[in-house]
């Protein structure tokens, strides 16, 4: 099977891909770890424009806060990250405070229904830094989220930080486990050990947090048996939610490379090329994905989005806002926003971000975004699928007719399942989602799809 596309759609904030980790709207998810949906994405032909200042259209307003600092650089990661001991750390947090307060005023102190603090590794913040962040958010927004998540790495949690996050109002921890095997962590260049993961989950439970685990599959040398062991261990830990992403390795330097001193891009590129050459092929990736579908289904998890599984009542509400094409504000370096139909982002290089906030520069607006196309693609990522009647009410009858015609062209391919005006991806369709999504692109975009 070729064309496997579990993550070439849009991290929260970027329409057609899925978050590479939960909660972060960006290139792969709005999103982002678990979404990673959530506020980062590559944009062609960006243009400058004033920051969108209209209030969110929807009462379900999401807020994403980006903390870029990491103890070490994971060689596969292409998010906006920076060393935890960066000399710019205090200046960055000052700029973030300024941006939060400025945007709260401009948007009229809107109610925040979901909050996601992503990175980077937000769990590296000191308790005093966490308290300062919480104060800025509470003084700038009507902060009453039904769900508030923070990302963490397993080896970065201690009691003082956990209690500070609990006081902040966090209800959910998204843990970047990535693998529960020593071989997997070595292959991914991770610095924590398998033995760090269970204590981190237990610590999160001790302060009342729900727990998501991010897992990566398709790393060099991974077998189906090892992947099943990872899944079984994650389930045994009682995870409320699991985000499972295939290892994707960008072979072009990302913007945030400039945040890291030393060997820089060349050493990362060598690692990525070597790892990409040793990864399972598309058939192997498909086998691992199907294994996850079957095993997690038997274990009581709902496969509610292409790369996300949840226990009953434990879907990530923040990421659902991305996939439902809702309104959200992203603050911090590299963060993406979607307000009043406009997609925009901040720069990801720390000095440039700090300078932009000091000058009150415009965000970079995605002039290529197509709200109707994004809405259709994002809806199809969910197991609820796309309701064309509702879609037509939002985007117009002509848009609904065009989408219906495009999707009906796939009749007989076993990629879609229709029920009246609602259409969903089949299991095969989830594996080959890009073959569906490409049909939704405007007529002036060339494509070649084989299904």
N, C-alpha and C positions, 0 to 999 in steps of 0.2 A: 504494500500500500504506500503510495507516495503522496506528498502534499500535506503531511500532518501539520495542523495549524492550531495548536492549543494556545499559543500565546502570540501569534502575529496578528492580533487584533487591537488591543489598547489599554494600558494601565489607566486606572481611574483618571479621568481627565483627558484622555486622548481617545477619541472615539473608538476606532475599530480594534484596538488590542486589549489584552487583559493585563491587570496589574502584575508586575513581576513579583510583587510581594504585596501582601494585603494592605489595603488602605491608601496607598499612594497613587494619586491620579497622575499617570504619566505614561511613558512609552509602552510597555507591554500590555497599570490599573490601576484612574482613578484612581487604577486604580492605582498599591501596592501594596514584601512578605505577604501573606494572605491575600495581594492586590496590587498587596501592592497593585488598585484602580487607581490610585489614586491620586497625583498632581504633577506628572512629568511626561513629556512626549516630544519626539523629534518633529520639527515643523519645517516644511519647505516654504520658501518665499515668505519669511516672517515680515510683518510690517509693524511700525511703531504707531501707537495711538494712545490717547489719553486713557487712563485707567477707567474701566466701566464703573459708573457711579450710581446707577439705578439700583433700587432695592431688589432683592431676590423675588422672582415671580411666585415661588412656591413657599408654603409654610415649612416644608421639609428642607431647610437650609443646612448644608453641611459645611464644616470648617476643617481644613487640613493644615497642620502646622509642621514645618520641616525643620528637623534638627540634624544637621549633616555630619556630626562628629562620630568618628569610629576609632576604636583602639588600634585597628589594623585594617589595611585595605584588602577586601576579598577580590581576587583577581577576575572573577566573572561579573562583578557588579558594575553597572553603568548608571547608577543613580548619582545625584549630586552629593558627594561625600567629601570629608576632609579629616585630617588628623585630629584626634581628641585634644592633643596638646598644642594645637595651632595657636600661634601668637595672635591670631585674629579672633579667637573664641569670644573674648569679652566684647569686642567691637561688633561681632556678628549678633550676639544676644542683645546688644543695645539697638542695632538696626531692626532686629525682629520685633522688639518692644515698640519701636517707633511705627513700624508698618502695621502691627496689630491695632494700635490706638488710632492711627490715621484712617485705616480702612473701616474700623467700627464707626467712626464719626461720619465718614462719607456714605456709608450704607444705612445710616440711621439707626444704629444699634439693633440690628435684626436678631431675632431669636435663633439660636443655634440648636438644631434638633439632634445632630450627631457630630462628634468630634473625633478626629484621628490625629495623633501625634506620631509622625513617622520619621524615617531617616534613611541613611545614618543609623545611629544607635541612641535614641532618646534616653534610654535607661542609663547612659553614662552621665547625665546631668546630675550635679550635686543637689542636695535638698534645697539649698538656698536659691539655686537657679530654677528649680521646679516651682518653688513658691512664687518667685518673681514672675514667671510665665503665667501661672494661674491668676495672679493679681491683674496682670495686663489684660488677660482674656475676660475676666469677670467685670472689669471696669469699662470694657469696650463693646461687649456684646451682652445680649440677654441669654446668658449661658445656662440653658436647662436641657442638656442633651439626654435623650433616652438611652444613648449608648456613647461611651467615651473610651477609646482604645489607645494604647501606647505600644510601640514596638520595643522589643528587647532582644538582646543576645543572651544565651544561657549563662555565660560566665560573668555577666555584668550586674547581676542583681544582688543587693544586700538589703537588710531589714530597714535601714534608715531611708533608702531610696524608695523601697516599696511603700512604706508608710507615707512618705511625701507624695507619691503618686495617688495613693488612696485618698489623702486629704485634698489633693487637687481635684478629685472627682472621677478618677478613672474607674471604669467598671470591667474592663476587658484587656487582657494582655495578649499581644500577638508575638509569639516567640519564634525567632529565626533558628529553628533547630537544623533545618536543611537535610540532615541525615542523622540517624541514630546508630550508624555503624562507623567504626574508626576508619575503615577504608574509604567510606564515602566522604567523611570530613577531610581526610588527607587529600583525596582527589579534588575536592572543591577549594582547597587552600584555606580551610577554616581553622581558627585558633582554639576553639573550645573542644571539649572531649565528650563522648557519649554520656559519661558519668555525670556531666554537668546538667543534663536536661531534666531528669526526674526531680532533682531538688529544686530547680527553677519552677517547674510546674507546681510542686507542693507549696513553695513559698508564695506563689501567686494565689493559690487556693486559700492560703492561710489568711489573706487579707480580703477574701471574698470576690476575687476576679474570675470571670470566665476566661478560658484559655483557647487560643488558636495556635496551631503549629504550622509553620511553613515547612514544606518538604520539597526537595529538588530531585527529579529523576532524570535518567539519561546521562549520568556522569561516566567518565571513562572506566571501563571494567565492571560496571554494574550489571548484575544478572537479575533475572526475574525472581529467583529465590531470595536474593539479598533485598530486593525492593519489597517483597512480601513481608520479610522480617521487619523492615522499617515501618511499614503500614501497621503490622500487628503490634509493634512496640508503641506506636503513636496511639492506637486505639486503647491499648492496655493502660496508658497514662490517663485515660478518661477525657481526652481532648473534646471540647465542645464543637470545635470547628477545625477543619483541615484544608489547607491550600496546597495543591500539588502542581508544580510547574516543571516542564522540561527544561533542561539546561540549555540556554541560548547564549551564544557568545558573539557579541558584536566585534567585528574585525576592523572597525574604524574608530578612531579615538573620540570618546565622548567629551563634552564640554568641561566636565569637572576634573579631567585629568590634570588640569592646571593647579588644582588645589593640593596635589600631592608632590612633595619634593623628592629628590633622589632619582632613581633610574627612570621613573616616569613611564610613558606610554610604551616604549620599546620592549621593556621586560614584560609588561602586561600582554602586549600583542603576541610575544613568543609563547607565553603560557596559554593564551586562548587558541592560537593556531595548533599547538601541540595537543591540547585537550580536545579540540573539535575533531581532529583527525582520529582520535581514539574513542569517540562517542559511538553508541549504537546507531545503526542506520534508521531510516524512517519506519521500516517494519518493526525494528526492535523498540523504538519509542512507542509505536502504536500498541504493541504487546504490553508494555509496562502501563500505559494509560488504561487499557482495557482491564488489566489486572486490578488496578486501583478502583475502577468503577464497580467491578464485581465484588471485591473484598469489602469495600466500604459500604456498599449497598447491603450486604449480608450483615454488616456490623451495626446497622441502624442509622446510617448517615444518609441524608438527602443530597443528591447531586443537583444542587440548585443553580449552578453556574458552571461554565465549561471547566474551570480549574478549581472549583470550590465545593466542599461538602460540609454539611452541618447536621448536628443533632436537632431534633424537633425544637423549634423556637429559638434556635441559636444562629440563624443566618446573620451575616454582617450587615447591619442596617446602613452603615455609612457607605459601604461599597454598593449596596443596592441603589443608593442615590446616584452614584456614577452610572450604573448600568441602566437606570431608568431615565437618564439624561436630565437629571434634576439640576438645581442650582447649588454651587459650592464655591467657597473662596479658599484659595491656597495661599498661605503666607510662608515666606522663607525662600532661601536660594533654590532655584529650579522648580518651585511649586507652580502648579497649574490651577487655573480658575475657570469656571463656567458660570457666567452671570448674564441674565437677560439675553441669552442666546449667543453670547460672545465668549469664545475660548481664548485664553491668554495665559502667559507664563512669565515668571521672573527668570533672570539670568542665573546660571548655576555656579559661576565662578565667584568665590567669596568676596574678593576685593571689588569686583564689578557690581555684585549685589549690594554691598555696603554703600558704594558710591551712588548707585541708583536710588537707594532709599534716602540718602543724605540730600540728593538733588530733587527728590520726588519725581523721578523719571517715569515715563509711561511704561507699562508692561509691554511685552511683545505679543501682539495679537496674531492669531492664526488666521490669516486671510484666506486660506484654502479650506477651512472647515465648512461643512455642509450639514446644517442641523438636521435636515430630513434624513439624509443618508446615515448620519451618526445615530439618530434615533432608532432606525430600523436595525442596524448592525448590533447596537448595544442590547436591544430588546431580545434579539435572537440568541444572545449569549445565555440568557436565563431559561430555566426550565418552564417558566410561564409562557415563554415565546412572545410573538408579536401579534397583538390584537389590531387587525387592520381597520376595524371600525373606529376604535379609539385613536389610532394613528391618524386616520383621515380627519378626525375632529381637531387634532393638534396641528397637523402639517398641511391639510387641504386634500380635497378629493383627487386632484391631479397627481399629487405625490403618492397617495395610497394606490391609485391605479397603476402608476409606474412600478411601484414595488411589487404589487400583485403579479403584474405581467412578468417581471424579472424572475420572481420566485417560481411562478408556474412553468417557466422555461426549464426548470429542473425536475419536472414531473418524470417519474420513471427511474430516477437516479438513487432513490432510497436515502436521500439526504434530508428530506423534510417530511413532516407529518401534518396534515391539515385537519382542522375540526371547525367547520363553518368558516368564520372570518379570522380564526386564530391559527397561526402556523408556528410549529416548533421544529428545532433540529432533532433528528433521530440520533441514536448512538453513533451511527456512521457519520452523520452530519456534524457531530461535535468533533470528531477526528479530522474532518475535512472542511472545517468551518470557512476557511479562506476561499474555498471553491464556491461557497454560497455567497459570502460577502462581496466577492469581486463582481458578481452579477448586479449588485446594488449601486455600483459606481456610476457616475454620470456617463452619458453616451460618448463624450469626447475623451474618455480615458480608455486607452487600449488595454486589453487583457487577453490572456490565453488560458483557458481552464479545461482540464480534462477530468471528467468524473466517470 
